[in-house]
C-alpha cells in the first residue's frame, strides 16, 4: 500500500519546525559566531583581523571566495602542514 504525501500545509509546518530546531542547535554550539553575525548584519562583508571574514549573502560569499588571494603558507593550510604529495605516493 502506498503512503500518501503530507499535505502542503503540514509540510510547511514540519519544515519551519525543523529550521527552528536547527537554529537552536547552532546557536547553542556557536554563540559568539552568531553574535558577531548579528552585529555585522548591515554590511555584506566585514573583515575581522587579518584572516577572518564575516559574509552575509550568497553573492558576497562567492565574491569573497573568488576575489581574495589564498595564503597557502598560513598555519593550518594544507600545504604548510606538509600534506604535499610525495613522488612515492603517485599511483603506478
Residue pairs with C-beta under 8 A, 6 or more apart in sequence:
5 11
6 14
26 34
27 34
36 48
36 54
37 54
37 56
40 46
40 54
40 56
41 56
43 56
44 55
44 56
44 57
44 59
44 60
45 53
45 54
45 55
45 56
45 60
45 63
45 64
46 53
46 54
47 53
48 54
51 71
51 74
53 64
53 68
55 61
55 64
70 77
71 77
72 79
72 80
73 79
73 80
74 80
